[in-house]
Structure formats: C-alpha cells, structure tokens
Amino acid sequence: MSLKALLDTLPIPILQAPMLGVSDHRLALAVSEAGGMGAFAGAGLAGADLGPAIAALKAQTERPFNVNLLITRPVAPGQDEIDLALARLAPWYAQSGAPLPEIPNQYAPDFEGQFSALIQAAPPVASFAFDVLTAAQVAALQAAGTYVIGTATTVAEAKAWAEVGADGVCAQGYEAGGHRGHFLADVGASLVGLLPLVATIRAVIDLPVIAAGGIMDGRGVAAVLALGASAAQMGTAFLLSDQATTSSPWRQALAAAPDEATRLTRAFTGRHARGLENRFMREMRSDEDLVPAYPVQNRLTQPLRAASTAAGDPEQISLWAGQGARLAATGDAGARVLRWWEEAKAASSQLSARLG
Ligand SMILES: Cc1cc2nc3c(=O)[nH]c(=O)nc-3n(C[C@H](O)[C@H](O)[C@H](O)COP(=O)(O)O)c2cc1C
C-alpha cells in the first residue's frame, strides 16, 4: 500500500485539517468514521502525553487517521527580548485583568520527544508543518508503518519534502486559516493561491497532493480533485461543527463574520497566521514585525488569550480562520463530510453536463 493508494481508496477523499486547540480525538474520529480522514493536532502535547493519546485513537477506530506535529527547535531568547515583548503586552494584560506570564523554562513541547513518541505509537499517517524532516526521520516513521505528509506553501518546499522521501505533500494555499507553514522563503514569497499551488506542484512532483486552503463545501472538494489533488483538506469548514472544541466567543465571531473578514498577522504568535481581524491584530499591526519569533510570542500571549476566552471577549483571541470563514457550517462533522461528498458529486455531474 502507498499513501496514494490509501487516499484513492478512502470512501471520501476529504481530510479534516489538523487544528491545534480545536481538533482533538472527537473531531478526528467523527471524520474518519464517516469515510474521510480525521486528524489529531498533537503539537501542544509533550511526548509523554502524545503516545497515550494516539494509542487511545487507535483503540477507537479501524479507519485511518493523521497525527500532526509542528517542527520546532528549542529556543533561548535573551532577557532583553522578553522584557520588551512583555512591556508591549503589559497594557493588554492589564485590561484583561490577567497577570503578566512568568518566564517559562520551555516555550513549546520538545519536538524530539514528540517525534520519538510518534514513532513508538505509529499512527497510520503523520503530517508536519513549519519545517522539513530529515530523510532519516522520514525513513524511521515509514519503517514504523506511518505515511509521512509534509506541508508546503511553495513548489520549492514541496520539492524539499519529496527529496527527504515524504509520501505526500499538503499544499497550503494563501487562503488557509491558521499558521502559514512556510519554511524556505519569507512569508511574502510564500503566499501562493491554492489553484496555482496545486497545479504547479503537480507539474513537477510525482507525489499525491492534498489541497488545503479555502475549501468550504463539496464544490471546493470537486474543484481541487479536478485540479489533480488526491484529496481536499478542510479546516475552517469544521470550526463550527459539534465536535470541534472552538470556544464560544470564537464561534460567535465566526457566525457573525462579514465577508473578507480575515487578515494575516504575526502579532499573536510570532509566526504569520490567518484569522478574523480583531482589535489585538489591528492595534499590534505596527509592532508585529518586532515581536519574538514563534514559539516565544505564542507562549507569552497564551494566558492573555485564555483570559479573554474565559471572559467571552473575542478582541484578544487568535480567531484563526481561512478566507472562506463566512461559509463555515454548524452540525455534526461526520454528517457534514457525507453531505460535502454528495455536493462534490453533484458539482461534478453539473460540470460534466456543461462539458458535454
Ligand atoms: C484553527 C486552526 C488551527 C490550525 N492548526 C494547525 C496545526 O496545528 N497544524 C497544522 O499543520 N496546520 C494547522 N492549521 C492549518 C490547517 O492545517 C490547514 O492548512 C487550513 O485549515 C486549511 O485552510 P482552511 O482553514 O481555509 O480550510 C490550522 C488551521 C486552523 C483554522
């Protein structure tokens, strides 16, 4: 079996995007059991917790699922940088009533520990973003029985994943919600729309491509399959679903989002990400290039975002969402997957009729 064969024989070629903080085992299971492929966003867990979480998922389904990690390296920011970053955030913390965070020993879970746990737990599929693995790491996962998907925002990044032996590439278009996965060029050179991204990657790389970014319903699924993608990956489309752990102020902001509500920002986490624009994004815009790089700023704003979420105030929460946010639908995630697939088939029939 290959990843291509797995995707070609999925009853429904719809992948739920891994979404840290939103997609736990419930959403992953609902999508996989419906015939698509669910994803567990594992980046927030230390290795010791990741293994049992994957084992629990394996015990609950025979269907394939994906476990996602964000490739990060240990960081040791200087005291000056942290002092400056905290001074910038101090008025926001003061307004929220939450104390400024203590300086942590660690800004993100240790990637090496997570990676060892992943190999041990051997999920059917693992996907990665923010960087590229080494060929030895890819081979180790494959030897454990796990297919490897790398996130690419450009053709060069897709080639980098092909060179280390990945089984497939997730093409993340400019439209996508959440963090940008770019790791070779700067963000400005890595904002390619999904249509040209899938087409250009397909033209040069002989690996299955999973299309992600702005796909909100069955029409979008049909469109990327017509373009040569092996599957459509949807994130924002699931944010209002019953199984997503999206907080209530985030849900309310999404449900009320106007057209063209999203912007890219670096202010929340130190890495560019797309979300519904709010006061924090607007007022931090002039400073956003100065904040410490991910994961430092991410860790420093976490308590602020948690306090705002608890207070029901959407203005200091990272409301990650893609350009299709207005089309996010409520209801059971599994039922949605089945419906999107029916819509995709209907869109395909209409197109066939038009093409004669
Ligand atoms: C709330 C949210 C959280 C996300 N977290 C992750 C993550 O943990 N790992 C990852 O590789 N991608 C993450 N992404 C990006 C998605 O994998 C995917 O690229 C994106 O959702 C596709 O665009 P769409 O949201 O328009 O469907 C996240 C996206 C969103 C909306």
The ligand as a Tripos MOL2 file, in Angstrom:
@<TRIPOS>MOLECULE
LIG
   31    33     1     0     0
SMALL
NO_CHARGES

@<TRIPOS>ATOM
      1 C1         -7.8680   26.9480   13.9760 C.3       1 LIG1
      2 C2         -6.8040   26.3750   13.0940 C.ar      1 LIG1
      3 C3         -5.7220   25.7100   13.6740 C.ar      1 LIG1
      4 C4         -4.7350   25.1300   12.8650 C.ar      1 LIG1
      5 N1         -3.7380   24.4040   13.4490 N.ar      1 LIG1
      6 C5         -2.8720   23.7090   12.6680 C.ar      1 LIG1
      7 C6         -1.9510   22.7760   13.2440 C.ar      1 LIG1
      8 O1         -1.9310   22.5380   14.4620 O.2       1 LIG1
      9 N2         -1.0970   22.1420   12.4070 N.ar      1 LIG1
     10 C7         -1.1180   22.3450   11.0470 C.ar      1 LIG1
     11 O2         -0.3130   21.7320   10.3400 O.2       1 LIG1
     12 N3         -1.9920   23.2050   10.4800 N.ar      1 LIG1
     13 C8         -2.8600   23.8740   11.2510 C.ar      1 LIG1
     14 N4         -3.7900   24.7040   10.6650 N.ar      1 LIG1
     15 C9         -3.8130   24.8610    9.2000 C.3       1 LIG1
     16 C10        -4.6330   23.7470    8.5740 C.3       1 LIG1
     17 O3         -3.9150   22.5300    8.6460 O.3       1 LIG1
     18 C11        -4.9880   23.9870    7.0870 C.3       1 LIG1
     19 O4         -3.8550   24.3500    6.3590 O.3       1 LIG1
     20 C12        -6.0660   25.0530    6.9270 C.3       1 LIG1
     21 O5         -7.0630   24.9130    7.8830 O.3       1 LIG1
     22 C13        -6.6700   24.9760    5.5440 C.3       1 LIG1
     23 O6         -7.3860   26.1350    5.2460 O.3       1 LIG1
     24 P1         -8.9530   26.3640    5.6330 P.3       1 LIG1
     25 O7         -8.9270   26.6320    7.1000 O.co2     1 LIG1
     26 O8         -9.3270   27.5270    4.8200 O.co2     1 LIG1
     27 O9         -9.6720   25.0940    5.3150 O.co2     1 LIG1
     28 C14        -4.7990   25.2890   11.4490 C.ar      1 LIG1
     29 C15        -5.8820   25.9720   10.8890 C.ar      1 LIG1
     30 C16        -6.8710   26.4990   11.6780 C.ar      1 LIG1
     31 C17        -8.0480   27.2000   11.0230 C.3       1 LIG1
@<TRIPOS>BOND
     1     1     2 1
     2     2     3 ar
     3     2    30 ar
     4     3     4 ar
     5     4     5 ar
     6     4    28 ar
     7     5     6 ar
     8     6     7 ar
     9     6    13 1
    10     7     8 2
    11     7     9 ar
    12     9    10 ar
    13    10    11 2
    14    10    12 ar
    15    12    13 ar
    16    13    14 ar
    17    14    15 1
    18    14    28 ar
    19    15    16 1
    20    16    17 1
    21    16    18 1
    22    18    19 1
    23    18    20 1
    24    20    21 1
    25    20    22 1
    26    22    23 1
    27    23    24 1
    28    24    25 2
    29    24    26 1
    30    24    27 1
    31    28    29 ar
    32    29    30 ar
    33    30    31 1
@<TRIPOS>SUBSTRUCTURE
     1 LIG1         1 GROUP 0 **** ****
